[in-house]
Amino acid sequence: MDARFVASASSASRLPPPGPPEVAVAGRSNCGKSSLVNALTGRSKLARVSGTPGRTRELLFFAVTFPGTPELLLVDLPGYGYARASKQEQQAWGELIDRYIDTRETLRTLLLLLDARRDPAEEERELLRWAAQRELDVIVVLTKADKLKRSERRPAQDRARRSLELARTPLLVSVREPDSVVALREALVASALRDAAQAEPGPAS
């Protein structure tokens, strides 16, 4: 498995040229996006982890090659819902995310992260609506699963599935539970392989 930082973009005009298929990693500013990117890639310092929410203010592009898959880009989006950010900052981040999701031709998958301890909100529903319009593959993940008691885990999954009207049960993941990270990595690999298969030209007639 290989992973490396590729580029950052603070505006749509600064996006790197399209290349490998991209997986957008989206979630609220305190849902643990950076920690999960590091756990997925096996690189503890690939994405900057801060105790202060809202530190990711750009789109961050990381090239990742999981075993048995072509290279893909994990794109860490700015966390939404950060109350301390000014309204102007929040609007700028929102416009950047909107533009990226609406126009990025190499975007294939939305990895939507939610803190397992909270219920989904309108921001998550809006992201899922965009994903449906773009016909993106969607993987919904409930993070920080270790903060829940075992008896609370399945109910949290069921609530999220009903609230977001999902066809698939969200994955429960904790960076402190390696097996859950492996399960998410396998889901991303499956998504990448599906995309590769769909991109292959059909037999010549």
N, C-alpha and C positions, 0 to 999 in steps of 0.2 A: 504494500500500500504506500502510495506516495502522495504528498500534499505540500502545496507551496502557495504563498501569497502572490497574486498576479497584478492587481490594480485596485485603486479606489476611485470613486466618482462622487463628487458633491453636487453635480448637476447633470442633466440628460446629455448636454453637449460634451461631457467628459467621459462618457461611457466608453470602455474599450471596444475595439472592433468585434463583431460577432464571431464566435468560434465554436467550441464544443457545446453540447447541450447544457443548459443551465437549470439549476435547482434554486429557487428563491426561498430563503429561510426567513420567515416572517413571524412576528409576535410582539407582544407588549414589551416595554423597556425593561421589565424586571422578571421576564420568564426564563432567563438562563440561556439565551441564544448562543452567546460566545462560548460558554462552557460546553454546550452540546456540540458545537462545531469542532471544538478541540477533542472531545471524546470520540466523535465519529471518525476523525482523521488520525487519531492516535498521536496528535501533536499538542502537547500541553500548553504551548505558547503561540500557536498559530494565530488564533483570534484573541485579541486583548480582552481580558476579563477584569472587570472593575466592580468594586462594591457600590459604586454610585450608578444608579440607573440612568439611561439616556446618553451614555458616552459614545455610542456608535451613531455618528451623524452623517455618514456617507454610505454608499453602497460599497461593500468590500467583496472582492472577487478572489476566490481560492480555487486553484486547479487541484483536483483530486482524482486519483486512479485507484479504485477499489479492485481487489483481486478478481480477475475474470471479466472486467468491464472496460469499455473505452473511457478515455478521460472525460470528466465533466467538471463544470464549475459550480461550486457552492457560492451563492451570492447572499451575504449577510445584509439584510435590509435594516435601515434605522428603526429602532423600536418605537412603536406608537404609544400614545397614552401617557407620556412623561409630563407630569403636571408642572414641574419646575421650569420646563422650557417655555420660552415666550411664545405667544400666539403666532408671531411672525416666523419663528423657527419651526413650530409645529406645522404651519401651513406649507413652508418650504419643503420639509421632509415629506409631507403628504403628497405634494405635487410631484416630487421626485419619484416616489413609490408608484403613484398613479401612472406617470409617464412610462416608467420602466415596465410595469406589468402590461400596460396597454399596447406597447409598441415593440418590445424586445422579441425579435423573431426566433431567437435561439432559446427562449425560455420554454421549458417543457414541463416542469413539475413545481408545485407549490408545497413547501414543507411548512405547515402552519402549527406554531407552538403555542400552547396555553398552559399556564400554571394549573396543575391538577387540583389545587385548592379553591379555585374560583370558577364561577359559571361563565360561559361565553357571553360576549357582549356584541353590540352592533358592528364594531370594527371587524370582528371575525366573520360575521355574516356577510359583510360587504366584500371582504377579501374572497370568500367562497363564491360570491356572485360573479366577481371578476374572473375567477378561475374557470367557472362554468362557461362564461362567454368566450374565453380564450381556448376552451377545450383542453385545459391543463390537467394532468394527473395531480391528484391531491392526496397528501399524507398528513393527517391530523395527529398531533402528538401532545399528550398531557405530560408536561415536564414536572420535575421535582416530586416524582412518585414516592420517594422515600419519606416525604413529609406526611404521607397518609398512612393510617393503620391498614393492615391487610383487609379488614372488613369494610373499609371505606373505598377501596380501589375500584371494584366493579361498579358500585353505584355512581362513582364519579364518571366512569366511562359511559355508562348508560345515560346519565344526564346530558353529557356533552353530545352524544349521538342524537338524542331527541331534540335538543335545543338547536343544533346545527343541521338537522335533517340529513344526516350522513348515511350513505349506503353501507359504509364499513365502520366497525367499532374503532375508535381512536386507540393508538398505541400508548401504553403507559411506560414512561422512560425516566430513569434517574441516572445521572452520571456516576452515582455511587454504586450502581448495580450493573456490572458489565454485561450480563446476559441481556438486559433490556436495550443497551446500546447496540449490541450485536443484532438483535431483532430489527431495530430501526435501520441499521446499515444494510441488512438483507432486503428490507423493503425498498430502499433507495436503489440497490443493485437491480432488483426486479423491475423497477420503473425505468432505469437506464437501459436495460436489455430490451424491454418492450419498445422503447423509443427507437433503439437501433434496428430492431426487426421491422418496425413500421417504415423506417427510412430506406430500407433496402429496396432496390428496384425489382419489379416482378419479372418473371421469365419472359424472354423475347418471344413474340408471336411469329 
